[in-house]
Amino acid sequence: MVNDHQITDDELLRGCLRKDRKYQELLYRKYAKKMFAICQGYVRDKTVAQDILQDGFVKVFMKINTFNPDNSLEGWVRRIMTNTAIDYFRQGKKLDRFIVLEEQHNEEAADDAVNKKINVDEILYYLDRLPEGARVIFNLYAIEGYSHKEIADLLKISEGTSKSQFSRARSIIKTYLSGLQSV
């Protein structure tokens, strides 16, 4: 077999389609770190994120025959991880942990201080402090690129709830980051 670092996604795909465990392991090792980071974007608990990761890879291996080789394998795996995280919330009914809005919030133009270069770890640190429901919506919209309509359909909430939770989450993160910039 070729060195792990030289194996292409096409080779991984062919091996996984044959249900070859060596290739499944190589696929897992290639993408596990990135996918774990995605899972952690949806849950605070590392153990739960690990469970989501494992469930997601089980789905990857079970559905590998549905993958369209014209698309990105990494993108396809990422989508499965995202959907697995969403399923976790649906089953656990954890989406009731939204931010309580005291008043209608209108988004203002971003402060210049917040737009300055900020360390990704700092953003992730503050993102992790959002309520779970708001964090999920923020991830789906800002990171994964889903529309508010798609988020509403996925999470069985109204489109307005998705928009307001995203807006409020963004405002909270800006507040955190503004305080960080003034230090």
C-alpha positions as CSV (number, residue, x, y, z in Angstrom):
1,M,0.0,0.0,0.0
2,V,1.1,3.6,-0.7
3,N,2.3,5.9,2.1
4,D,-0.7,7.3,4.0
5,H,0.1,10.9,2.9
6,Q,0.2,10.0,-0.7
7,I,-3.2,8.4,-0.9
8,T,-5.7,10.3,-3.0
9,D,-9.3,10.7,-2.2
10,D,-10.1,8.6,-5.3
11,E,-8.0,5.7,-3.9
12,L,-9.6,6.1,-0.5
13,L,-13.0,6.1,-2.1
14,R,-12.3,2.9,-4.1
15,G,-10.9,1.2,-1.0
16,C,-14.0,2.2,1.1
17,L,-16.4,1.1,-1.6
18,R,-14.7,-2.3,-1.3
19,K,-15.3,-2.0,2.4
20,D,-11.6,-2.4,3.0
21,R,-11.0,-1.5,6.7
22,K,-7.5,-0.2,6.0
23,Y,-8.9,2.4,3.6
24,Q,-11.7,3.2,6.0
25,E,-9.1,3.8,8.7
26,L,-7.1,6.0,6.3
27,L,-10.1,8.0,5.4
28,Y,-10.9,8.4,9.1
29,R,-7.4,9.5,9.9
30,K,-7.3,11.9,7.0
31,Y,-10.5,13.8,8.0
32,A,-11.1,13.1,11.7
33,K,-9.3,16.1,13.1
34,K,-11.1,18.6,10.8
35,M,-14.5,16.8,11.3
36,F,-14.0,16.8,15.1
37,A,-13.5,20.6,15.0
38,I,-16.8,20.8,13.1
39,C,-18.6,18.6,15.7
40,Q,-17.1,20.8,18.5
41,G,-18.6,23.8,16.8
42,Y,-22.0,22.4,17.6
43,V,-21.5,21.0,21.1
44,R,-19.4,22.1,24.1
45,D,-18.9,18.6,25.5
46,K,-15.9,16.9,23.9
47,T,-17.3,13.5,24.7
48,V,-20.5,14.3,22.9
49,A,-18.5,15.8,20.0
50,Q,-16.6,12.5,19.8
51,D,-19.9,10.6,19.7
52,I,-21.2,12.7,16.9
53,L,-17.9,12.2,15.0
54,Q,-18.1,8.4,15.4
55,D,-21.8,8.4,14.4
56,G,-20.9,10.6,11.4
57,F,-18.1,8.3,10.2
58,V,-20.4,5.3,10.6
59,K,-22.8,7.1,8.2
60,V,-20.0,7.9,5.9
61,F,-19.0,4.3,5.5
62,M,-22.6,3.1,5.2
63,K,-23.4,5.6,2.6
64,I,-20.1,5.8,0.7
65,N,-21.8,4.2,-2.3
66,T,-24.0,7.3,-2.7
67,F,-21.1,9.7,-3.0
68,N,-20.8,11.4,-6.3
69,P,-17.1,11.3,-7.3
70,D,-17.6,14.5,-9.3
71,N,-17.9,16.3,-5.9
72,S,-15.4,16.9,-3.1
73,L,-15.1,13.9,-0.7
74,E,-14.1,16.2,2.1
75,G,-17.2,18.4,1.5
76,W,-19.4,15.3,1.4
77,V,-18.0,14.0,4.7
78,R,-18.4,17.5,6.2
79,R,-22.1,17.7,5.2
80,I,-22.7,14.3,6.9
81,M,-21.0,15.5,10.1
82,T,-23.1,18.7,10.1
83,N,-26.3,16.7,9.5
84,T,-25.3,14.2,12.3
85,A,-24.8,17.1,14.7
86,I,-28.2,18.5,13.7
87,D,-29.8,15.1,14.3
88,Y,-28.2,15.1,17.8
89,F,-30.1,18.3,18.6
90,R,-33.3,17.1,17.1
91,Q,-33.2,13.8,19.1
92,G,-32.1,15.5,22.3
93,K,-34.5,18.5,21.9
94,K,-31.6,20.7,22.9
95,L,-32.7,23.6,20.7
96,D,-34.8,25.1,23.4
97,R,-31.6,26.6,24.7
98,F,-31.9,29.8,22.6
99,I,-30.9,33.2,23.6
100,V,-33.9,35.0,25.3
101,L,-34.4,38.3,23.5
102,E,-35.4,41.1,25.8
103,E,-36.2,43.4,22.9
104,Q,-36.3,43.4,19.1
105,H,-32.7,43.6,17.9
106,N,-31.7,45.4,14.7
107,E,-28.2,44.7,13.5
108,E,-25.9,47.7,13.2
109,A,-22.9,48.2,11.0
110,A,-19.9,46.3,12.4
111,D,-17.4,48.2,14.6
112,D,-14.0,48.7,13.0
113,A,-12.4,47.4,16.2
114,V,-14.2,44.1,15.8
115,N,-13.2,43.8,12.2
116,K,-9.5,43.9,13.0
117,K,-7.6,40.7,12.7
118,I,-8.5,38.4,15.6
119,N,-7.1,35.0,16.4
120,V,-9.3,32.1,15.3
121,D,-8.9,30.5,18.7
122,E,-10.3,33.6,20.4
123,I,-13.4,33.5,18.1
124,L,-13.9,29.8,18.9
125,Y,-13.5,30.5,22.6
126,Y,-16.3,33.0,22.5
127,L,-18.5,31.1,20.1
128,D,-18.3,28.2,22.6
129,R,-19.9,30.4,25.2
130,L,-23.1,31.0,23.2
131,P,-26.3,29.0,24.2
132,E,-26.3,25.7,22.2
133,G,-29.2,26.6,20.0
134,A,-27.8,30.0,19.0
135,R,-24.3,28.4,18.4
136,V,-25.9,25.8,16.1
137,I,-27.6,28.5,14.1
138,F,-24.4,30.7,14.0
139,N,-22.4,27.7,12.8
140,L,-25.0,26.7,10.1
141,Y,-25.3,30.2,8.8
142,A,-21.9,31.8,9.2
143,I,-19.6,28.8,8.9
144,E,-21.5,26.2,6.9
145,G,-23.3,28.6,4.6
146,Y,-26.9,27.5,5.0
147,S,-29.6,30.0,4.4
148,H,-32.0,31.0,7.2
149,K,-34.8,29.1,5.3
150,E,-32.7,26.0,5.1
151,I,-31.8,26.3,8.8
152,A,-35.5,26.7,9.7
153,D,-36.4,23.6,7.7
154,L,-33.5,21.6,9.2
155,L,-34.2,22.6,12.8
156,K,-38.0,22.8,12.6
157,I,-38.1,26.4,13.7
158,S,-39.3,29.6,12.0
159,E,-37.1,31.5,9.6
160,G,-37.5,34.5,11.9
161,T,-36.2,32.6,14.9
162,S,-33.2,31.6,12.9
163,K,-32.5,35.2,11.8
164,S,-33.0,36.7,15.3
165,Q,-30.9,34.0,17.0
166,F,-28.1,34.6,14.4
167,S,-28.3,38.3,14.8
168,R,-28.2,38.1,18.6
169,A,-25.4,35.6,18.6
170,R,-23.4,37.8,16.3
171,S,-24.0,40.8,18.5
172,I,-22.8,38.9,21.6
173,I,-19.7,37.7,19.8
174,K,-19.0,41.3,18.7
175,T,-19.4,42.5,22.3
176,Y,-16.9,39.8,23.5
177,L,-14.5,40.7,20.8
178,S,-14.8,44.5,21.3
179,G,-13.9,44.0,25.0
180,L,-11.0,41.9,23.9
181,Q,-9.8,44.7,21.5
182,S,-9.9,47.3,24.2
183,V,-7.7,45.4,26.6
